[in-house]
Amino acid sequence: MAHPTSLMIIGAILFGLGATGFLTRRNMIVMFLCTEIMFQGVLVNLVGMGMMHGNLEGQVLGIFVLVIAAVEAGLGLAIVVMMYRRRGTLDAESWRQMRG
């Protein structure tokens, strides 16, 4: 069984990698995957905090985060597919200026 502090460090690393990838990449699929990595980092931190306090609240909140991530994945992928069909590219710079 992992120590709660090590889980929280791993979660922080995952979140940092996801945030760095999101801010440095321009491909919308990679940006989408980086947000998923950030969600997983938060999930690992929630489990670590639950273990640290000796209760199941972190795990329950972690399941809630997993449900939110699944919904976000479905909606995000649908938006990315729609944007690709409109412009033919997934470069975020080409979507910078949106028309109303």
N, CA, C and O atoms as a DFTB+ gen file, in Angstrom:
400 C
 N C O
     1  1       0.844      -1.177       0.000
     2  2       0.000       0.000       0.000
     3  2       0.888       1.238       0.000
     4  3       1.859       1.316       0.752
     5  1       0.555       2.185      -0.831
     6  2       1.377       3.386      -0.999
     7  2       1.154       4.352       0.168
     8  3       0.089       4.388       0.783
     9  1       2.170       5.109       0.439
    10  2       2.097       6.132       1.473
    11  2       1.337       7.337       0.915
    12  3       1.534       7.682      -0.250
    13  1       0.474       7.989       1.705
    14  2      -0.318       9.103       1.189
    15  2       0.523      10.255       0.638
    16  3       0.135      10.897      -0.338
    17  1       1.660      10.513       1.256
    18  2       2.497      11.606       0.763
    19  2       3.043      11.302      -0.621
    20  3       3.112      12.191      -1.469
    21  1       3.431      10.057      -0.857
    22  2       3.935       9.712      -2.184
    23  2       2.829       9.798      -3.228
    24  3       3.088      10.193      -4.365
    25  1       1.601       9.435      -2.863
    26  2       0.479       9.589      -3.790
    27  2       0.232      11.055      -4.131
    28  3      -0.064      11.391      -5.278
    29  1       0.354      11.917      -3.141
    30  2       0.126      13.338      -3.387
    31  2       1.230      13.937      -4.249
    32  3       0.972      14.830      -5.055
    33  1       2.449      13.454      -4.085
    34  2       3.545      13.927      -4.938
    35  2       3.333      13.470      -6.372
    36  3       3.542      14.244      -7.306
    37  1       2.920      12.219      -6.557
    38  2       2.645      11.712      -7.906
    39  2       1.494      12.485      -8.539
    40  3       1.543      12.807      -9.726
    41  1       0.460      12.783      -7.757
    42  2      -0.668      13.563      -8.263
    43  2      -0.255      14.962      -8.677
    44  3      -0.717      15.470      -9.698
    45  1       0.618      15.593      -7.886
    46  2       1.096      16.931      -8.228
    47  2       1.936      16.898      -9.502
    48  3       1.848      17.807     -10.327
    49  1       2.748      15.860      -9.664
    50  2       3.555      15.722     -10.876
    51  2       2.654      15.539     -12.095
    52  3       2.878      16.158     -13.135
    53  1       1.633      14.684     -11.965
    54  2       0.707      14.485     -13.079
    55  2      -0.010      15.783     -13.442
    56  3      -0.143      16.118     -14.619
    57  1      -0.464      16.501     -12.436
    58  2      -1.146      17.766     -12.706
    59  2      -0.214      18.765     -13.368
    60  3      -0.605      19.459     -14.307
    61  1       1.019      18.840     -12.882
    62  2       1.998      19.758     -13.483
    63  2       2.327      19.402     -14.916
    64  3       2.439      20.287     -15.764
    65  1       2.484      18.107     -15.203
    66  2       2.740      17.683     -16.583
    67  2       1.563      18.014     -17.491
    68  3       1.751      18.466     -18.621
    69  1       0.352      17.789     -16.995
    70  2      -0.825      18.114     -17.787
    71  2      -0.947      19.607     -18.051
    72  3      -1.261      20.016     -19.168
    73  1      -0.703      20.415     -17.041
    74  2      -0.787      21.870     -17.212
    75  2       0.294      22.369     -18.168
    76  3       0.037      23.240     -18.999
    77  1       1.495      21.821     -18.051
    78  2       2.570      22.219     -18.964
    79  2       2.241      21.836     -20.395
    80  3       2.435      22.633     -21.313
    81  1       1.750      20.633     -20.590
    82  2       1.372      20.195     -21.927
    83  2       0.246      21.021     -22.504
    84  3       0.254      21.337     -23.694
    85  1      -0.728      21.378     -21.675
    86  2      -1.859      22.179     -22.151
    87  2      -1.410      23.566     -22.586
    88  3      -1.895      24.100     -23.583
    89  1      -0.486      24.144     -21.838
    90  2      -0.049      25.510     -22.145
    91  2       0.956      25.579     -23.284
    92  3       1.107      26.634     -23.901
    93  1       1.648      24.481     -23.579
    94  2       2.690      24.541     -24.606
    95  2       2.286      23.955     -25.943
    96  3       2.922      24.260     -26.952
    97  1       1.273      23.141     -25.990
    98  2       0.881      22.495     -27.250
    99  2      -0.215      23.269     -27.935
   100  3      -0.971      23.998     -27.294
   101  1      -0.301      23.103     -29.278
   102  2      -1.317      23.804     -30.044
   103  2      -2.320      22.861     -30.688
   104  3      -3.348      23.312     -31.194
   105  1      -2.045      21.570     -30.682
   106  2      -2.980      20.604     -31.232
   107  2      -4.101      20.377     -30.218
   108  3      -3.841      20.128     -29.041
   109  1      -5.337      20.463     -30.680
   110  2      -6.470      20.395     -29.759
   111  2      -6.627      19.007     -29.131
   112  3      -7.088      18.902     -27.994
   113  1      -6.258      17.952     -29.840
   114  2      -6.332      16.610     -29.261
   115  2      -5.332      16.488     -28.104
   116  3      -5.664      15.931     -27.058
   117  1      -4.131      16.997     -28.284
   118  2      -3.118      16.941     -27.219
   119  2      -3.564      17.790     -26.035
   120  3      -3.373      17.398     -24.884
   121  1      -4.154      18.947     -26.309
   122  2      -4.661      19.787     -25.224
   123  2      -5.767      19.064     -24.454
   124  3      -5.834      19.141     -23.228
   125  1      -6.613      18.377     -25.173
   126  2      -7.690      17.604     -24.572
   127  2      -7.117      16.492     -23.686
   128  3      -7.589      16.285     -22.568
   129  1      -6.117      15.787     -24.175
   130  2      -5.496      14.716     -23.383
   131  2      -4.783      15.277     -22.153
   132  3      -4.751      14.629     -21.107
   133  1      -4.220      16.459     -22.271
   134  2      -3.547      17.077     -21.125
   135  2      -4.540      17.440     -20.020
   136  3      -4.212      17.345     -18.838
   137  1      -5.753      17.855     -20.400
   138  2      -6.757      18.103     -19.361
   139  2      -7.144      16.805     -18.660
   140  3      -7.436      16.808     -17.464
   141  1      -7.146      15.701     -19.397
   142  2      -7.430      14.411     -18.773
   143  2      -6.315      14.019     -17.797
   144  3      -6.591      13.453     -16.739
   145  1      -5.072      14.312     -18.143
   146  2      -3.958      14.037     -17.237
   147  2      -4.087      14.883     -15.968
   148  3      -3.791      14.411     -14.870
   149  1      -4.530      16.130     -16.121
   150  2      -4.742      16.971     -14.940
   151  2      -5.853      16.404     -14.057
   152  3      -5.730      16.415     -12.832
   153  1      -6.940      15.908     -14.665
   154  2      -8.001      15.268     -13.889
   155  2      -7.465      14.066     -13.119
   156  3      -7.819      13.868     -11.956
   157  1      -6.616      13.264     -13.754
   158  2      -6.073      12.086     -13.077
   159  2      -5.150      12.489     -11.922
   160  3      -5.109      11.813     -10.894
   161  1      -4.414      13.584     -12.092
   162  2      -3.589      14.082     -10.992
   163  2      -4.430      14.497      -9.800
   164  3      -4.070      14.223      -8.655
   165  1      -5.552      15.160     -10.064
   166  2      -6.467      15.542      -8.983
   167  2      -7.049      14.295      -8.321
   168  3      -7.200      14.249      -7.100
   169  1      -7.370      13.299      -9.119
   170  2      -7.928      12.059      -8.582
   171  2      -6.934      11.367      -7.644
   172  3      -7.314      10.910      -6.566
   173  1      -5.682      11.290      -8.044
   174  2      -4.665      10.654      -7.190
   175  2      -4.493      11.455      -5.904
   176  3      -4.316      10.868      -4.837
   177  1      -4.542      12.787      -5.984
   178  2      -4.440      13.615      -4.780
   179  2      -5.633      13.398      -3.855
   180  3      -5.471      13.374      -2.635
   181  1      -6.828      13.238      -4.420
   182  2      -8.005      12.993      -3.585
   183  2      -7.891      11.668      -2.846
   184  3      -8.228      11.580      -1.666
   185  1      -7.422      10.645      -3.533
   186  2      -7.242       9.343      -2.881
   187  2      -6.173       9.444      -1.795
   188  3      -6.335       8.875      -0.715
   189  1      -5.096      10.154      -2.066
   190  2      -4.046      10.345      -1.065
   191  2      -4.540      11.101       0.160
   192  3      -4.184      10.761       1.288
   193  1      -5.361      12.128      -0.059
   194  2      -5.911      12.873       1.075
   195  2      -6.880      12.018       1.880
   196  3      -6.925      12.109       3.107
   197  1      -7.656      11.187       1.187
   198  2      -8.546      10.281       1.906
   199  2      -7.779       9.296       2.765
   200  3      -8.172       9.004       3.894
   201  1      -6.676       8.782       2.221
   202  2      -5.842       7.859       3.001
   203  2      -5.189       8.570       4.182
   204  3      -5.050       7.997       5.263
   205  1      -4.791       9.822       3.967
   206  2      -4.121      10.571       5.027
   207  2      -5.063      10.818       6.210
   208  3      -4.648      10.762       7.368
   209  1      -6.327      11.089       5.905
   210  2      -7.292      11.368       6.974
   211  2      -8.013      10.120       7.462
   212  3      -8.797      10.200       8.407
   213  1      -7.767       8.973       6.843
   214  2      -8.321       7.718       7.310
   215  2      -9.809       7.548       7.063
   216  3     -10.486       6.856       7.823
   217  1     -10.329       8.170       6.009
   218  2     -11.747       7.983       5.697
   219  2     -11.910       7.758       4.195
   220  3     -10.941       7.805       3.437
   221  1     -13.133       7.518       3.787
   222  2     -13.409       7.207       2.386
   223  2     -13.905       8.412       1.590
   224  3     -14.293       8.258       0.432
   225  1     -13.902       9.591       2.174
   226  2     -14.410      10.766       1.471
   227  2     -13.574      11.103       0.237
   228  3     -14.118      11.548      -0.773
   229  1     -12.280      10.898       0.307
   230  2     -11.417      11.155      -0.851
   231  2     -11.731      10.214      -2.003
   232  3     -11.744      10.624      -3.164
   233  1     -11.984       8.946      -1.675
   234  2     -12.322       7.978      -2.715
   235  2     -13.692       8.280      -3.330
   236  3     -13.868       8.145      -4.541
   237  1     -14.650       8.682      -2.515
   238  2     -15.983       9.018      -3.021
   239  2     -15.901      10.242      -3.924
   240  3     -16.500      10.259      -4.999
   241  1     -15.179      11.245      -3.507
   242  2     -14.999      12.430      -4.339
   243  2     -14.201      12.084      -5.594
   244  3     -14.420      12.674      -6.652
   245  1     -13.284      11.137      -5.482
   246  2     -12.538      10.664      -6.650
   247  2     -13.436      10.014      -7.680
   248  3     -13.246      10.216      -8.880
   249  1     -14.410       9.237      -7.235
   250  2     -15.373       8.637      -8.170
   251  2     -16.190       9.728      -8.847
   252  3     -16.481       9.633     -10.039
   253  1     -16.560      10.754      -8.105
   254  2     -17.278      11.886      -8.684
   255  2     -16.440      12.573      -9.757
   256  3     -16.961      12.935     -10.812
   257  1     -15.152      12.754      -9.495
   258  2     -14.247      13.363     -10.480
   259  2     -14.148      12.472     -11.722
   260  3     -14.101      12.982     -12.841
   261  1     -14.116      11.147     -11.536
   262  2     -14.089      10.242     -12.692
   263  2     -15.341      10.389     -13.553
   264  3     -15.256      10.353     -14.781
   265  1     -16.492      10.555     -12.923
   266  2     -17.734      10.750     -13.681
   267  2     -17.678      12.064     -14.449
   268  3     -18.052      12.112     -15.621
   269  1     -17.220      13.116     -13.811
   270  2     -17.089      14.412     -14.483
   271  2     -16.102      14.307     -15.642
   272  3     -16.338      14.877     -16.707
   273  1     -15.003      13.586     -15.448
   274  2     -14.010      13.423     -16.522
   275  2     -14.595      12.653     -17.697
   276  3     -14.284      12.961     -18.848
   277  1     -15.431      11.664     -17.433
   278  2     -16.046      10.901     -18.519
   279  2     -16.997      11.769     -19.326
   280  3     -17.003      11.708     -20.555
   281  1     -17.795      12.570     -18.649
   282  2     -18.704      13.487     -19.347
   283  2     -17.918      14.513     -20.143
   284  3     -18.262      14.815     -21.285
   285  1     -16.866      15.047     -19.546
   286  2     -16.031      16.039     -20.231
   287  2     -15.350      15.424     -21.445
   288  3     -15.187      16.088     -22.469
   289  1     -14.952      14.166     -21.339
   290  2     -14.300      13.504     -22.470
   291  2     -15.257      13.362     -23.637
   292  3     -14.872      13.606     -24.781
   293  1     -16.493      12.973     -23.376
   294  2     -17.474      12.836     -24.452
   295  2     -17.802      14.157     -25.106
   296  3     -17.823      14.254     -26.333
   297  1     -18.058      15.175     -24.307
   298  2     -18.372      16.492     -24.862
   299  2     -17.173      17.108     -25.567
   300  3     -17.307      17.680     -26.649
   301  1     -16.012      16.990     -24.959
   302  2     -14.809      17.571     -25.565
   303  2     -14.469      16.924     -26.890
   304  3     -14.103      17.615     -27.841
   305  1     -14.582      15.624     -26.966
   306  2     -14.292      14.936     -28.218
   307  2     -15.295      15.322     -29.296
   308  3     -14.920      15.489     -30.457
   309  1     -16.566      15.467     -28.928
   310  2     -17.572      15.900     -29.906
   311  2     -17.269      17.299     -30.430
   312  3     -17.427      17.561     -31.623
   313  1     -16.839      18.191     -29.557
   314  2     -16.497      19.554     -29.984
   315  2     -15.281      19.544     -30.889
   316  3     -15.250      20.262     -31.889
   317  1     -14.275      18.738     -30.555
   318  2     -13.069      18.672     -31.386
   319  2     -13.405      18.116     -32.770
   320  3     -12.900      18.624     -33.771
   321  1     -14.241      17.087     -32.845
   322  2     -14.628      16.529     -34.144
   323  2     -15.394      17.574     -34.961
   324  3     -15.167      17.706     -36.164
   325  1     -16.292      18.307     -34.321
   326  2     -17.042      19.347     -35.011
   327  2     -16.121      20.445     -35.534
   328  3     -16.304      20.925     -36.653
   329  1     -15.143      20.841     -34.744
   330  2     -14.216      21.880     -35.164
   331  2     -13.343      21.386     -36.320
   332  3     -13.036      22.152     -37.234
   333  1     -12.946      20.129     -36.286
   334  2     -12.135      19.585     -37.377
   335  2     -12.940      19.544     -38.678
   336  3     -12.405      19.830     -39.749
   337  1     -14.193      19.199     -38.588
   338  2     -15.027      19.161     -39.790
   339  2     -15.241      20.552     -40.378
   340  3     -15.370      20.699     -41.594
   341  1     -15.281      21.568     -39.526
   342  2     -15.493      22.936     -40.031
   343  2     -14.256      23.519     -40.699
   344  3     -14.357      24.106     -41.776
   345  1     -13.101      23.368     -40.083
   346  2     -11.881      24.009     -40.590
   347  2     -10.903      23.052     -41.234
   348  3     -10.058      23.484     -42.018
   349  1     -10.987      21.784     -40.937
   350  2     -10.056      20.820     -41.505
   351  2      -8.713      20.781     -40.814
   352  3      -7.773      20.173     -41.328
   353  1      -8.600      21.416     -39.658
   354  2      -7.353      21.412     -38.899
   355  2      -7.675      21.392     -37.411
   356  3      -8.748      21.820     -36.987
   357  1      -6.735      20.891     -36.632
   358  2      -6.890      20.892     -35.180
   359  2      -5.916      21.851     -34.506
   360  3      -5.706      21.772     -33.296
   361  1      -5.329      22.745     -35.269
   362  2      -4.412      23.734     -34.724
   363  2      -5.210      24.790     -33.969
   364  3      -6.105      25.416     -34.537
   365  1      -4.893      24.988     -32.702
   366  2      -5.647      25.922     -31.868
   367  2      -5.478      27.365     -32.347
   368  3      -6.371      28.187     -32.139
   369  1      -4.360      27.682     -32.978
   370  2      -4.147      29.045     -33.469
   371  2      -5.152      29.422     -34.554
   372  3      -5.542      30.584     -34.661
   373  1      -5.569      28.451     -35.354
   374  2      -6.532      28.765     -36.403
   375  2      -7.923      29.019     -35.832
   376  3      -8.778      29.587     -36.512
   377  1      -8.152      28.608     -34.607
   378  2      -9.438      28.836     -33.957
   379  2      -9.399      30.015     -32.998
   380  3     -10.368      30.245     -32.275
   381  1      -8.324      30.754     -32.974
   382  2      -8.189      31.860     -32.042
   383  2      -9.260      32.926     -32.279
   384  3      -9.863      33.428     -31.330
   385  1      -9.490      33.261     -33.526
   386  2     -10.476      34.281     -33.836
   387  2     -11.783      33.587     -34.234
   388  3     -11.882      32.991     -35.307
   389  1     -12.763      33.675     -33.367
   390  2     -14.055      33.052     -33.615
   391  2     -15.031      34.088     -34.163
   392  3     -15.003      35.259     -33.781
   393  1     -15.875      33.636     -35.048
   394  2     -16.895      34.517     -35.592
   395  2     -18.198      34.290     -34.852
   396  3     -18.493      33.172     -34.427
   397  1     -18.992      35.370     -34.694
   398  2     -20.233      35.265     -33.944
   399  2     -21.445      35.079     -34.755
   400  3     -22.544      34.979     -34.209
